Amino acid sequence: MLATPASKVGKLILCFKISFQILEECGYDVPLSKVEAVQTCLAAVGISGERMTLFYAEVEDSMKRSGSGGGVAEEGEMIETVEMSLDEARWMLKKLTDF
């Protein structure tokens, strides 16, 4: 399964929380100015109706923090960071919506 950094947050702190989630789950310290909200949609429709906001950020090697990423073991998270180009990500998203 391929997933993106995620967290349940209130609307007011959404923009600030995503930078922390990227660091915690992916190991990159991305400035908030480099993070762009792409789309907000409903997730788990019919069950909880939560809103999910998708973000986009380009990362650079200089943003990588040693020892960071992988989630929080105490919370049962075991996250592997998968790096891919923008074209590869687009191909994967198209593949997921073609079924």
Phi, psi and omega per residue, in radians:
M1 nan 2.436 3.090
L2 -1.956 2.210 -3.097
A3 -2.324 2.922 3.086
T4 -1.937 2.804 3.087
P5 -0.953 2.396 -3.063
A6 -2.509 2.708 3.089
S7 -2.892 2.562 3.013
K8 -1.471 2.148 -3.117
V9 -2.504 2.764 3.025
G10 -1.357 2.775 -3.068
K11 -1.011 -0.663 -3.071
L12 -1.184 -0.514 -3.083
I13 -1.848 0.121 -3.084
L14 -0.943 -0.869 -3.079
C15 -1.134 -0.602 -3.130
F16 -1.373 -0.567 -3.088
K17 -1.217 -0.581 -3.049
I18 -1.104 -0.655 3.117
S19 -1.085 -0.716 3.094
F20 -1.115 -0.742 -3.128
Q21 -1.137 -0.669 3.102
I22 -1.085 -0.742 3.122
L23 -1.158 -0.836 -3.081
E24 -1.135 -0.748 -3.017
E25 -1.656 -0.511 -3.079
C26 -1.984 -0.342 3.090
G27 1.517 0.292 3.119
Y28 -2.007 2.292 3.098
D29 -1.615 1.540 -3.049
V30 -1.671 2.149 3.089
P31 -1.063 2.501 -3.136
L32 -0.976 -0.551 -3.140
S33 -1.153 -0.296 3.141
K34 -1.667 -0.037 -3.095
V35 -1.785 2.266 -3.099
E36 -2.133 2.226 3.043
A37 -1.260 2.244 -3.065
V38 -1.753 -0.843 -3.060
Q39 -2.796 2.568 3.008
T40 -2.040 2.317 -3.123
C41 -2.534 2.992 3.088
L42 -1.516 2.396 3.067
A43 -2.016 2.658 3.122
A44 0.930 0.795 3.125
V45 -1.031 2.339 -3.117
G46 1.585 -0.222 3.115
I47 -1.976 -1.080 -3.116
S48 -2.203 -0.410 3.124
G49 1.127 0.527 3.125
E50 -1.172 2.609 3.022
R51 -1.577 2.418 3.126
M52 -2.183 2.269 3.087
T53 -1.911 2.235 3.104
L54 -1.665 2.396 -3.126
F55 -2.092 2.776 3.080
Y56 -2.285 2.380 3.044
A57 -2.649 2.367 3.014
E58 -1.580 2.308 -3.131
V59 -1.891 2.719 3.111
E60 -2.193 2.734 3.136
D61 -0.963 -0.575 -3.121
S62 -1.159 -0.304 3.142
M63 -1.521 -0.222 -3.097
K64 -1.210 2.327 3.128
R65 -1.951 2.108 -3.123
S66 -1.033 2.342 3.114
G67 1.404 -0.004 -3.133
S68 -1.750 2.842 3.115
G69 1.668 2.951 3.125
G70 1.590 -0.076 3.122
G71 1.478 -2.880 -3.103
V72 -1.951 1.944 -3.089
A73 -1.008 -0.648 -3.129
E74 -1.111 -0.352 3.114
E75 -1.726 0.160 3.116
G76 1.367 0.273 -3.134
E77 -1.536 2.308 3.038
M78 -2.365 1.553 -2.976
I79 -1.891 2.283 3.059
E80 -1.854 2.236 3.112
T81 -1.416 2.258 3.115
V82 -2.006 2.087 3.138
E83 -1.658 2.403 3.100
M84 -2.658 2.771 3.102
S85 -1.321 2.912 3.106
L86 -1.084 -0.689 3.107
D87 -1.103 -0.696 3.094
E88 -1.129 -0.714 3.122
A89 -1.127 -0.727 3.093
R90 -1.076 -0.747 3.129
W91 -1.061 -0.756 3.137
M92 -1.126 -0.735 3.122
L93 -1.119 -0.707 3.107
K94 -1.126 -0.741 3.136
K95 -1.046 -0.693 3.138
L96 -1.184 -0.544 -3.097
T97 -1.608 -0.052 -3.126
D98 -1.530 -0.055 -3.075
F99 -1.425 nan nan
